[in-house]
Amino acid sequence: MNKQPPYYAVIFTSVLSEAQEGYAAMAEKMEALATKQPGYLGIEHAREELGITISYWESLEAIAQWKAVLDHQEAQRLGREKWYQQYTTKICKVERVYSFPKK
């Protein structure tokens, strides 16, 4: 992602339940769908015991629009009912970015 701040990050952390049938396919579908949303900038994720997904957005309005997408709402419902023991979502404004090596 090459956008210079400011922009927004949605940080989603989760612990999966034992029932994971359909989870990977839905995660892949949501990532593909997110890339088509206005204001989408990129995504990073890691999964071990704790899963971390960070999606980047141009504005709070873009985040709200993504949350309102019906397929995304269905994925959220299934997550609550089947796939997650727990999860937390945080929305942050990115003011600065430091990296090494410098880009």
VEXMAR-955246 format. One record per residue: residue in one letter; z, y, x of N, C-alpha, C in turn. Coordinates in steps of 0.05 Angstrom, whole numbers, padded with zeros to 5 digits, always signed. Example, Ala and Ser with C-alpha at 12.3 -4.5 7.8 and 13.67 -1.06 7.14 Angstrom:
<nodes>
a+00156-00114+00264+00156-00090+00246+00156-00066+00264 s+00142-00045+00257+00143-00021+00273+00157+00001+00258 
</nodes>
This chain:
<nodes>
m+00000-00024+00017+00000+00000+00000+00000+00025+00018 n-00018+00043+00013-00021+00066+00030-00012+00092+00018 k-00002+00092-00006+00006+00116-00020+00030+00129-00006 q+00029+00154-00002+00051+00169+00009+00071+00176-00013 p+00097+00175-00007+00118+00183-00026+00114+00211-00036 p+00125+00218-00059+00142+00201-00075+00126+00183-00094 y+00139+00160-00100+00130+00141-00120+00154+00125-00129 y+00150+00106-00146+00173+00091-00157+00171+00061-00150 a+00195+00049-00147+00197+00020-00141+00213+00008-00163 v+00203-00014-00174+00219-00031-00193+00228-00055-00177 i+00254-00058-00173+00265-00080-00158+00277-00100-00177 f+00265-00124-00177+00273-00145-00195+00284-00168-00178 t+00310-00173-00181+00323-00196-00167+00330-00217-00187 s+00327-00242-00180+00333-00263-00199+00342-00289-00186 v+00356-00305-00201+00363-00332-00194+00351-00350-00215 l+00335-00369-00207+00321-00387-00226+00340-00408-00237 s+00335-00416-00261+00350-00439-00273+00336-00465-00264 e+00347-00487-00272+00335-00513-00266+00307-00516-00278 a+00304-00506-00303+00279-00508-00317+00259-00488-00307 q+00238-00497-00293+00219-00479-00281+00191-00485-00290 e+00187-00503-00309+00161-00510-00319+00147-00485-00330 g+00124-00479-00320+00108-00456-00329+00114-00430-00315 y+00136-00430-00299+00145-00405-00286+00124-00394-00266 a+00115-00412-00248+00096-00403-00227+00070-00392-00239 a+00060-00406-00259+00035-00397-00272+00039-00370-00286 m+00062-00366-00299+00067-00340-00312+00071-00318-00291 a+00084-00324-00269+00088-00303-00248+00061-00295-00237 e+00043-00314-00233+00016-00308-00223+00001-00291-00243 k+00003-00299-00269-00011-00284-00290+00000-00255-00292 m+00026-00251-00289+00038-00224-00291+00029-00207-00268 e+00028-00219-00244+00020-00204-00221-00009-00195-00224 a-00026-00212-00233-00055-00205-00238-00057-00184-00259 l-00041-00186-00281-00042-00166-00302-00032-00139-00293 a-00011-00139-00277+00001-00114-00267-00019-00098-00251 t-00036-00112-00235-00055-00098-00219-00075-00082-00235 k-00078-00089-00260-00098-00075-00278-00085-00051-00293 q-00059-00047-00289-00045-00026-00305-00049+00001-00291 p-00052+00022-00308-00053+00049-00297-00027+00055-00282 g-00030+00066-00258-00006+00074-00242+00005+00053-00224 y-00006+00028-00225+00003+00007-00208-00006+00012-00179 l+00013+00008-00160+00007+00013-00132+00008-00012-00114 g+00024-00031-00121+00026-00055-00104+00051-00071-00111 i+00054-00094-00096+00077-00112-00101+00084-00126-00075 e+00110-00132-00072+00120-00149-00051+00140-00168-00063 h+00142-00192-00053+00162-00210-00063+00170-00231-00043 a+00193-00243-00047+00204-00264-00031+00222-00281-00049 r+00221-00307-00044+00238-00325-00060+00251-00345-00042 e+00277-00346-00043+00294-00367-00032+00313-00373-00055 e+00339-00373-00049+00358-00377-00070+00357-00353-00089 l+00354-00329-00078+00352-00304-00093+00322-00295-00091 g+00310-00291-00114+00282-00281-00114+00283-00251-00115 i+00265-00238-00100+00263-00209-00100+00234-00202-00104 t+00228-00186-00124+00201-00176-00129+00204-00146-00131 i+00188-00132-00116+00187-00103-00117+00159-00094-00124 s+00156-00081-00146+00130-00070-00154+00132-00039-00151 y+00109-00028-00144+00108+00001-00138+00090+00014-00159 w+00098+00038-00168+00085+00052-00189+00084+00082-00184 e+00063+00095-00194+00060+00124-00190+00080+00140-00205 s+00090+00130-00228+00107+00147-00245+00125+00129-00263 l+00146+00142-00274+00163+00129-00293+00148+00121-00318 e+00128+00138-00325+00112+00133-00349+00095+00107-00345 a+00084+00103-00321+00069+00079-00315+00087+00054-00317 i+00112+00057-00308+00131+00035-00310+00137+00028-00339 a+00141+00049-00355+00147+00045-00384+00123+00032-00398 q+00099+00040-00391+00075+00028-00403+00073-00001-00396 w+00079-00008-00371+00078-00036-00362+00099-00052-00378 k+00122-00041-00381+00143-00055-00396+00135-00061-00425 a+00118-00043-00436+00109-00046-00464+00086-00065-00468 v+00073-00074-00446+00050-00093-00449+00060-00119-00462 l+00046-00127-00484+00056-00150-00499+00058-00176-00483 d+00039-00182-00466+00041-00206-00449+00065-00204-00430 h+00071-00180-00421+00094-00176-00403+00120-00180-00419 q+00121-00171-00444+00144-00175-00461+00148-00205-00466 e+00127-00219-00470+00129-00248-00474+00140-00262-00449 a+00131-00254-00426+00141-00265-00401+00171-00259-00398 q+00179-00235-00405+00207-00227-00404+00224-00245-00422 r+00214-00250-00447+00228-00266-00466+00232-00295-00455 l+00210-00306-00445+00211-00333-00434+00230-00334-00410 g+00230-00313-00393+00248-00312-00371+00277-00314-00380 r+00284-00298-00400+00311-00298-00410+00318-00325-00422 e+00300-00337-00437+00305-00362-00451+00304-00387-00434 k+00287-00387-00413+00282-00412-00398+00286-00410-00368 w+00276-00390-00355+00272-00391-00326+00295-00379-00309 y+00310-00360-00320+00329-00346-00303+00358-00352-00311 q+00374-00358-00290+00403-00359-00294+00414-00331-00296 q+00402-00313-00280+00410-00285-00280+00387-00269-00268 y+00387-00243-00275+00368-00224-00263+00378-00196-00265 t+00368-00179-00248+00375-00150-00249+00349-00135-00243 t+00345-00113-00257+00323-00096-00252+00334-00068-00245 k+00323-00057-00223+00331-00030-00215+00305-00014-00211 i+00306+00011-00219+00283+00029-00216+00292+00052-00197 c+00277+00056-00176+00284+00075-00156+00261+00093-00149 k+00267+00118-00142+00246+00136-00132+00245+00133-00101 v+00222+00128-00091+00218+00126-00062+00212+00154-00051 e+00229+00164-00034+00226+00191-00023+00213+00191+00005 r+00220+00170+00021+00210+00168+00048+00204+00138+00054 v+00186+00134+00073+00180+00107+00082+00179+00108+00113 y+00194+00090+00125+00194+00087+00154+00184+00059+00160 s+00167+00056+00180+00158+00029+00187+00154+00027+00217 f+00154+00002+00226+00149-00004+00254+00130-00028+00255 p+00109-00028+00269+00099-00004+00284+00089+00017+00264 k+00089+00041+00273+00080+00063+00255+00052+00058+00246 k+00047+00064+00221+00020+00060+00209+00007+00087+00205 
</nodes>
